[in-house]
Amino acid sequence: MLRLLVLLLCLLSVEPVAAGSAAAGVDAPQARDNNPAREWTEWDGPVSGPAAQPGRSVWFLASDLRNGGVVGVYRGLAEAGRLLGWRLTLLDGQGQGSSLLRFLESAQRERPAAVALGGFDAQEFRPQIERLRALGVTVLGWHAGDKPGPLPGLLFTNISTSPLAAAQAAADYIVASSHGPVGVVLFTDSRFAIATAKTRQAVRQLQACRRCKVLAVEDLSLAQVQQQLPDKVTELYRRHGRAWTHSIGINDLYYDSIGHPLGKLNAFVANISLGDGSLSAMRRIRAGLMQEATIAEPLHLHGWQMADELNRAFAGQPPSLYVTQPHLLVRQTIRDSYLSIGYDPDNGYRRAYAAIWFPRH
C-alpha cells in the first residue's frame, strides 16, 4: 500500500489535468491532430469518471504471449492495476482456441470481477461470454472485435485504435513514399475480425490509387506464421517477381519471419505493418532491415485505458467511448526509448487516469 501511495503522489505531483464539460463520454478533449506521424503530446482522453474501485480480481486472457501487442497491453494493465489495488491473473492461450475456451469455462466457476480478452475475437466465444455476463462478471477486450467501443450483449467495450485509420495511414504512406508502379501483397489472419476490417480498408485505399495494384491477399495464421511464411514468400515471388514492391501485414509478426526468404531471393520489398509496433519491428525499422514502417498502437496506454474502463464498469457507469489514433513509426520517428519499452506517447495519460481515480479534495 505504501508503494501505491508513493506512485500515486509521483503521478499527481505534475500539473493537473484541466476539467471540462462532457461530450460523447469524453470530457474536455484536446483538439486532435489526425496526422499519423505527429508527436502526441497532449492528453485527449477522459478527465472525469468514478474514483478507484479497489480489491477487484481481474483475469487477463492472452491470445498468445508471443504477440508483442498483447504483452504490451497486459503490462500497462498490470501497472495500472497495482495502483488501483486489484489482483490480476495472466493466462496464456498460446494461440490455441481450446486453451482460451478452458480459461473462460474456469472463469464461470471462479467468478472474478472481470475477464479481459487480450487479442482474440469475442464472437468466437459468445456462449461462454454470455454465461459470464449472466453471472455478473464484466467482460471487455482489446482487439476483440472489428471496431472500438461497446459490443452490445457481449463486451462492455472493445479497446483499439480505429482499424480504418490504421489501414488508411499505411496505404497513404505507401502512395506518398513511392514512385512508379506499386504492387502490394497483404498478409492477414481472418480469425480476427479487426484484422479483416483493416485488410479490407487497406485494399479499398489502394484500389483508389491508379498506379497501385493489389497482387494478393494471403490469409496466414499468426500462430503458424513462422512455419508457413517462408514457402509463401517463395511462391509469391515466383508468381509476381519485381512487381511485388510492398507488403502490408496486419501484425509485425509477419516480418519477424520474412527477412531470410526475401534475402535468399535477393528481393527488395518495402514491408509495412498495421500493428502493433513491436520492439523487434522498431529495431528492424531503425536498422533498415526488411521493414520500413509500422502503424503503432499505444499499448501501455491501452492497458491503462482498459483499467479505466473496468473501473467505470465496477462503479456502475458506462464506458468512456474514448478511441486513440494510430501512430506511424518510420526510422526518423522512432525514439531511443521506444526500443526498450515500446511506443509510449509522452502525453500525460498516467497522470490523467490517476487524477480520475484518486481525485484531490
N, C-alpha and C positions, 0 to 999 in steps of 0.2 A: 504493500500500500504506500509506503514511503517513497519507493521508486516511481510509482504512478504519480504521486503528488509532485515530485521534482520535475518529471517530464511535463506535467500539465503546466507548472509555473514557467518552465522554459518556453513552452509553446505560446503561452498567453502574455509573455513579457514583451513581445514585439508589438508593433502598432495594432490597435484593434481594428476589426472589420466594420465598415460603416453599415448601419442598418437602413432598411428602406421598406417600401410597400411591396406586397406580394403580387406576383404576376405569373400565372401558369405554374404555380407550385415552386417557383424560384424567386427569392426576394432580392430586389435591387441588383440585378445582374449588371456587370460591366459591359460596355459596348464590345462586341466580339468581332475580332478580325478573322475572317474565314480563310485568309491566305495560309495554306498548309505548311509553308516554310517559315512562318513567323516565329519570333520569340514570344512565348506565352508567359507574361509577367504579371498579369492582373487576374485576380480571382473573379470568375464569372458565374459561380455556382451559388447554392443557397447560403443565406446568412442567418436564418432563424429556423427553429424546429424544437423538438422536445429535448429536455435535459436527459442526461445519461440514465439508461436503464440497466443497472449493474446486475451481476450474479446470473447471467444467462449462459446457457450451453448451446454452442453453435457447431454443427458438423459441416466441414467443407469437403465435398466430394469432387476430387480432381479427376478429370477425364484421363490425364496422363501427365505425370510429373516430368516426363521428357520434354514437354511443351513449355518453353520459357514464358509464354504469356500466362499460362495457368499459375506457374510458380510465382511470377511477379505479383499477380493479384492476391494470391494467398499471403505473401509476405506483407503486403500492405494491410490486409485484413487482420493479420496477426498483430501487427504493430498497433493498429487502432483498437483491436480487441483487448490488448493488455491495458491500454489507457481506460477503457470502459469497464474493466473488471469482469470480462467474460472468460468462459472456459471453451477453448477451441479444440476440436478434434479433426485431424487431417487424415483423409483416406484416399489412397491412390488406386484408381481404376486400371492403370497400366494399359490403357487403350482397349480394354475388354468390357463390352456391354454387360456380360454376365456378372462381372465384379460390381459394376455400378448398380445393377438390379439387386444384388445381395445387400449392398450398403443401404439402399432405400428400404428394403424389407426389414433390415435391422433397425433402422430409424423408426419404423412403425412400432416396434417393440420397446425401444429405449425412450422414445419421445423427447428428443432435445427440443429446446425452444425454437430452433430454426435449422434448416438444412439449406446450404448454399451449393448450387450446381456450378462447377468450375469447368466450362468449356465443352459442354455436350448438350444436345438438343432435348429440351424438356418434353416435347411431343412424343418422343420415343418411349417415355416412361409415364405417360399420362395417368394410367390407372393407379400406379404407386404414389404419384404426387397427389392425386385427388384424395387418396386414403389418408395421406399425411395431413393435408389441409383439413379434412374432416375431424382429425384428432386434435386440431388446434395448433399444429406445427406450421410456422411460417416458412414458405419456400420461395427463394428468389434465385437468380442466376447471373452468371457472367458468360456472355456469348451462348446463351441457352435458347435463343430464338433468332428470328431473321431481322429483328429491329429492336432498338432500345425502348424501354418503357414497360408498363404492366401488360401481362398476358392474362386477360380476364378468365377466371376459373382455373388458372394454372399457376402463374407466378405473380407474387406481389409486385415484382418489377424485374426487368432484364437489363443488366448494365452492359453498355457497349458504346463505343463511338458510333456515329452514323455509318453503316456499311456502304451506303450510296456515296457519301462524301469521300470515304477512303478510296473507293473504286474510281471516282471521278478524278481525285488527286493523282492517282497512278497513271491513268490514261492521259491526263493533261501534261504530266511530266514527260511521258514518252514522246508526245507530239511536239512539245516545246524544245526538248533537248536533242532531237534527231533531225536529220536532213535526208531527203530522198525516200525511197520506199521503206515501209515499216511492215515487218511480218511478225506477228505475235502468237506465241503458244501460251495458253492459260492452264495452270495446274490448280485443280480444285478437289474438294472432298465432299461429295454430295450427301454424306451422312449428316452434315451440319447445315441447317437452314441458313445461317448467317454467311457461310461460305458460298452457297448457291446464290444468295442475294448479291454478294459482292461480285461474283463472276458474271452474272447476267448484266449488272450495271456497267462493268468494265467493257464487256462485249458491245453494249449499246453505245458507249462513248467512242470506242474505236471505230465502229461502223459509221460514225458521223464524220470520220476523217478520210478524205479522199485518197490519200497516199498510204493508208493503213489497211492491212488485211489480217483478219483473224485466221491463222493457219490451222489451229486445232484447239479444242478444249479437252484436256486429259483429266479424267477422274481417277485420282490416285489416293488411296487411304493414307492419312498422315501416320497411322500406326505401322504401315508397311512401306513407307517411302524409301527407307534405306535399301530394302531388298528389291523394290520394283523400279526405282528411278534410273539406275544405270542402263538397263536394257531399253527402257523407254526413250532415253536421250539418244541412244544409238539409232533406234528406229526412226525417231523424229528427224534426226539429221540426215539419215539416208533418204527420207521422203522429201525434205524441204531444202536441205543444203544451206547455202548462204542467204536464201530468202528468209530464214529464221534469224531475225535480228534482235528480238526482245522476248522475254518471258515475263508473265505476271503470275505469281503464286499467291494463294490465299494465306500462306503462312511462310515464315522464314525457314521452316524445317526442310522444305524442298531444296533449298540452296545449301544446306549442310551436306548434301549428297551429290550435288551437280558438278562440282569442280573437277573431279577425277575423270568422269566420262567425257566432259567437254574438252578437257585438256588432252585426252588421248586422241580426240578427233581434230585437235588443233583448231577448234571452233571458237569464235568470239560471239557471245550472246550477252546482251545487257539485261541483267536479271533484276526485277523489281518485285517487292513483296507487299501484299495488302495487310500485313500484320505479322508479328505483333511488336517488332522492334527488339528482337532477342539480342543478348550480348554477343553471341557468335556472329550474328548478322552485322552488327555495328562494327565489330573488329574487321570483318571481311571488307565492308564498305570503306573504312578508313585506310585499309591496306590496298584497296583497288583489286581485290581478289574475287572474281566471279559473282559479285553482287554490286549493283550501282546505287540502289535506294531501297528504303523500307518505309512504309507508312506506319509509323509507330503509334501505339496507344499508351496513355499514361497509366501503366499497370499498377504502380503503387497507389496512385490517386484512385484508381478504380477499386482497389481494396478498401481504402478509406471511405469511398462512396458507398460500397457495399455495407460497411459498418453503419454508416449514417442511415441508409435505407432500412436496415434491420432495426435500428434504434427507433425509427419512426413507426415501424410495424409493431414493435413491442409496446409502444406508447399508445397504440390505437389510432395513429394518424396515417394519412395517405402518403404514397411515395412522393418524392420531390419533383419528379419528371425531368431532372437535370440530365443533359446529354453533352458529353465532351466532344471536342472536334479532334480528328486525327492530325498527326504532325509528320510532315515529310522530312526524313533524315537522309541526307547525302553526305559525302565526305566533308564538305565545308560546314555543315550544321551539327555535326556530332561532337559534343563536348567531351573532354577527357573523363569527366565524372561519369558520363553515361556508360563508359566501358566497364565500370565496376558495379554500378547499381541499376543500370537501365535508364531509359528515358524518364526523367523525373522533373517536370516543369517547376521552375522557381516562381510559383505564383501564390504561395502562401496557403495552400489548401489545408495543410495540417493545422495551422493557426485558426483558419476559418471554421473547420469542423470542431476543433476543441472548444472554440468560443461558443458554439451552439450547445454542445453537450454539457459544458461547465460554465454557465453564464455568471458573470460577476454582478453582485448586487451592491 
